[in-house]
Structures are given as C-alpha cells and as structure tokens.
C-alpha cells in the first residue's frame, strides 16, 4: 500500500483526525510479537509478554485521549484477553510485573473494582518480601498512586486505601485487603520502618562499588512509597522533604563514584535513579496543585532544575509546557528553552519549544476569531509565525535535527 508509518505518530494532526495506528503497521507489529513469543523461552518470554502488554496499554491510552468510546471498548476486550492468556502460562503466574500491568489495564478501562481485586490478589500471592522486594514495592506504589488520584482532597486521606496498602508493605506479613480503617499505631510503625529502610538503602548505595539495576529500581520505588505515605499522613511538605533528601544523597553519591571509578557506577545507575525520583517529585507537586491551593514556584523550579540535567526527558518537558500554558508571559519560558538548547545536543528541547509556540499561536487565533463582535486581543500575534519558522530553521540545522524525519514532517506540515 505504498509508504506507511509503522505504529503511530501522535504529534501529527491530519485535518480533524489524529494519525492513529495504521492497519498494516499494526499487523506487522503483532506478527513480530507472535513470532518472537514462539522463539523465546523462560525469562526472555516473560519480558516479551511485559513489552507486548505495555504496547497494548499504550493503545488503550491513545483511545482514552482521543475519546473514542467504541474503539476503546474493542481495544479493551482485546488487551484484556491477551493479559489473561499471559497470566495463565505457568511461568507467568507469579510474575508481579505482569499482574501489575493487568491491574493497571483494568483501571484505565474504568473497572476500578476489578482492578482492586487484581491488585489485592497479586499482593496476597506475592509473599512477604516487604520493602526488600523491588517488584512488591513497585506493585504497591502503583496501587497507592491510582487510589490517591481518586481523592478529591487530603481530608481523611489517613484512612484511605492507599495508606492501608503502603502500611501493609512495611509489615513483612501476608497482605490483608482493605477493610476501612488503618490504626494510628500501624501508621507510626510504618513511618519508622520507611525511615530506617531509606537510610539503609542510601548509605548502602553510597558504599557499594557496583550498582545493580535492580537496586536502583528498588531505591526509586522505596522513595516513592515513603514520600506518598508521608504526603497522605503528614502533608506535601513532608513528602517534598524526602524527595529533596534522596536527590541530594544520590547527587553526592553519583559524583563521588564518578571520581573514584572514572565512569562505572555513578554514570550508569545513579542518574537514572535521580531522574526517576525527580519525575515522582514533580508529578506529586502537579497532583497536589490540582486538589488544593499551592504556589506554582516550587514546581517550576523543580522542573527547570531537572530539565537542565535531563534535557531528553519528555515527561518533564510535557509538565513544563503544561504549567507554562497557564501564564500569559512567554518570555521566561522562551529564555529557558533558549538556554537549554544552547547547552545540549538533545533534540527534545527544540521539539517542545516549537510545540509550546504552536500552542500559543492556536490560543491567540482562538481569541482573535471568537464570534463576539469586536475583540481587543490581549496577546499580540505579531511575529509568532516568524518565531516558529525560526525555531524550525535552527532545529533542522542542529546535528540531530538534520536527521530527524519527525522534525522535517512537522516543519512541512506547519508551512502548509
């Protein structure tokens, strides 16, 4: 059928339709997964199942974003069937990563009670690893995060299901499903356990000579669980304090290891841990601003600091654009984009700078074209088009930009 993109390019609008998954591209990807699942065995096969389910979940999220209810229903049925087939396989029955994805899928499809049952079943069968088990921490963290998103305010959060899950994680005993109340004594015990566990992990990480990916994941999950627990039982400041302490400790450890080993440990594992902790920190601040009154500055500063360090992180850029959209003063954001693009070879800052200006242009045109008689526009349009063209020109001249098909297609699309 000629030239088609495999998968999807969700950045390119085409008339009123977003470009979605092409049928040919979709068939190709499904064939690849099926062929590989016959070749792989054991651990590799389980990892492939996780990738496949993550891909299915990305399609569900796309349907949710596009608000296509019919397509969502069909996609949901297909994805659930696949997930259940994976979990029926003897090798996967105790694979917590797969259970976690299946529970998340049910949650996305709006089946909150079914999702809770899946989470509870997984936690009951997971054994008693507690805070020492990376998979158990990861499962509990996602469960608690999803429950927190249902909260409308922090009043009464101490008795919520999320606190129950995070408290049970510290007890090293069998998991008991939520029955409606968490005792204050258990909350105090859990706080002490988290505190000691985090101190042990951070000092251990600073002393050890080689960091394993598993330890790094475990540290991130532990920080996430403890900070969320503090957020629900004490407040936002207590949670931010934990993220700050963990980040400082990771920065120091990372730089020391770089000096000692020349490259090894610090470069490979600590930046990933630090990046993941920063992401959790900024996401929590964004959520808190949604449900209560809180100044924008702490979030803006945290994002600016993180983006200078990790200019390729798309999630951080999305958050940055989201908060900048609310302010009518573009100059600060423009200066920031300019400073980041000068100091890095990454292409992401260019792409997001262009996207931010295009959003501003869209907003301006919407205001100017409003059908309410004469409009005195508060945001002057002059030069926005020229600015976007200039950004494209600079971006395609950069080393990475020259070879980026997406950038060229966006440029052509804009000029049309």
Buried (B, 14 or more C-beta within 10 A) or exposed (E): EEEEBBBBBBEEEEEEEBEBBBEEBBEBBEEEBEEBBEEBEEEEBBEBBBEBBEBBBEBBEBBBEBEBEEBBEEBBEEBBEBBEEBBEBEBBEBBBBBBBBBBBBBBBBEBEEBBBBBBBBBBEEBBEBBBEBBBBBBBBBBBBBBBBEEBEEBEEBBEBBBBBBBBBBBBBEEBEBBEEEBEEEBBEBBBEBBEEBBEEBBEEBBEEEEBEEEBBBBBBBBBBBBBBBBBBBBBBEBBBEBBBBBBEBBBEBBEBBBEEBEEBBBBBBBBBBBBBBBBBBBBBBBBBBEBEEBEEEBBBEBBBEBBEEBBBBEBBBEBBBEBBEEEEEBEEBBEBBBBBBEEBEBBBBBBBBBBBBBBBBEEBEEBEEEEEEEEEEEEEEEEBEEBBBEBBEBBBEBEBBEEBEEBBBBBEEBEE
